[in-house]
Amino acid sequence: MTDKYQARRSALLEQIYELIDREGYEALRVRYLCGRLGISTGTFYHYFPEKYELHQLLYRRIDEHFQRRVQPRFTEDEAANLSLFAECYADYCVQTGVAATRCFMALPLQQPAGDLLSEKRPISQVLEGIFERGKAKNQFLCPYSARECARYTMVVLRGFCSDWAKRDGSYDLVEAVRRFFPISLAGLRG
């Protein structure tokens, strides 16, 4: 893919996210999107050959965000890294918007191209790494594997974000995660 193609695809994706945030997930019908974006269905399918690619891009986008923007901020304190991860996950949802978060949380997890909850996804690997390092440093003393801890953590975070989106963003999600996430994970620290 050329830089020009990638730039146009990214621009369309940003417009799609804005539409989702303003009008909801239901707007994700290809003809409707094309009409709102002022493009033909042929153009849409040129940039997104399958509609489910939009779903994959939502997931790929958060994976890249955590690899490029969050992971470099980690320190030697894995408990602090876990808190940072949780707050950044909540902040990502806030920045993406209520409707897009609703969409993100409601997507079918089994897609033609694979399982969107796979522990092989980069965000899962980032989180699992926190627990692996934390266990090695005796910062996390729980009897569960790093993978189990990461899976449980994602369930809790998705629950927070899903609740926030279902309540139309009526509370400060980042503050809620900052205050209540440690309670949810107290058993993982030992």
N, C-alpha and C positions, 0 to 999 in steps of 0.2 A: 504494500500500500504506500502511495506517495504521501508526502507531507501535506499537499493540497487536499487530497482525499481525506486524510485523518482530520485535518482542520475543519473541513466541511461537515464531516460526520460528528465531530465533537460539538460544533455549533448547533447542528440539528438536535443532538442529544440534550444540550442545555435548554433549547426551546421546548423540547418534549417534557423535561423536568418541570419547567415553569408551568406548562399546561396542566400537568398532573397536579402540581401544587395548587393551582387556581381552580381547576375543574374536577379533580378527582381521578381515580384510577379508571373509572368507567369510560373516560375519554380515550382510553387506549385502543380504540378501533382504528384500523389503518386508514380507512377512507376519511374518517373524522379528523385524525391527526394531519393527514395530507391537506385537507381543506384549511385547517387552522394554520398550518405552516406555509401554505401557498406553494406546495410542491405536488408533483404528480405521484401516483402510486408507483410508477416505474422508478422515479427518483428515490422514493422511500426504500423500495426493495433493492435498489442499487447500493445503498448505504447500510441497509439492514435486511439481508436476504431472507431471514425468518423473523417473524414477530418476537419469538422467544429470545432473540438476541438482545432485545431491550432489557429483558430480565437479567440476562447474563451480564450485560454492561453495568446494570445497577450493582451487581455483586462485584464485578471486576473493579469498578470505581472505588468501592470501599476497601477492597484488598490493596489497591495501589496507594490509597490515602494512608493506610496504616503502615505500609512498607516504607513509603517515602517521607511522610510527615510526622508520624507518631514514633515509630521504632527508633529513629535517630535521637530522640529526646530521652531515651531510657538511660538510667544510671545503674549503679551496682546494687541498689536497693530494689529487689524484685517486688516487694509489697507496694512500694511507691510506684513502680512500673505498672502493677496491676491496677492501682487506683487511676493512674494516668490513662491507661488503656480504656477503662470503664468511662471515665469522664469524656474522653475523646470520642468514644462510640456514641455517647449521648449527644455530644456537641455536633457530631457528623449528622445525626438524625435531625437536629434542630436546624442546621444549616441547609439540609436537603429539603426540609419543609414537611408539614403535617401530612399532606396528601401523598407525597412521594414516599414518606416513611410508611404510611398505611399500605401503599402499593408494595413496597419492599418487604413488609412483614406478611403480606397476604399472598405473595407469589407462590405458585406450586413449587415445591422443593425438588421434585423430580422433573427434569427438563430433558428434551431429546439429546442434549449435549452432556448430560451428567447430573450428578447430585450436587445441588447448591449448598448443602450442609456438610460436604465432605471435609474431613479433617486435613485433607491435602491442600485445601484452599489457603492462600497466603495469610489471610487474617487469622485463621485457625493455627497456622504454624507460628505466627508471631506470639499468639496467646499461649500456646503450648510451650514455647521457648521460655516464657516468663516462669511457668511452673517448673519446667525442667531445671532451670538455673536456680530458682528459689529452693527447690528440694535439695539440690546439690550443696547449697550454702546453708542448709538447715533453717531457712527462713519460712518454709512451708513444711509442716510436720505431719500433714494428714496422710492416711494410709492409702489414698487413691492415687492412681497413676496421673502423670502430667496430662495425658490425653483426656482422662475422665474429668479432671479439674477444669480443663479448658472447655470441654463440652458443657459441663454444668454452668460455668461462667457465662457462656454464650446464651444458654437458655434463660438465665436470670436477666441478662442485658436485653435480650429480645423481648422479654416480658415487660420490662420497664418501658422500652421504647414503643411497644405495641399499645400498652395502656395509655401512654401519653398521646399517641396518635389517635386512638379511639376517643379520647376526651378532647379532641381538637386542639391539642397543645395548650390546655387551660392551666398548666402549671409549669414551673421552671424544671425542665427535665434534667439538666446538668446538676442543679442543686439537689434534686431528689436522688439522683445516682450518687452524688457526693455524700449525702447524709445516710441513705439506707442501703446502698450496695455493700458496705463493709459488714453490716448485720447479716445480709444474705450469705456472705462468704466466710463468716467467722469460723465455721467448721473446717474450712480448707487450710486455715493457717495453723491448726493444731492446738 
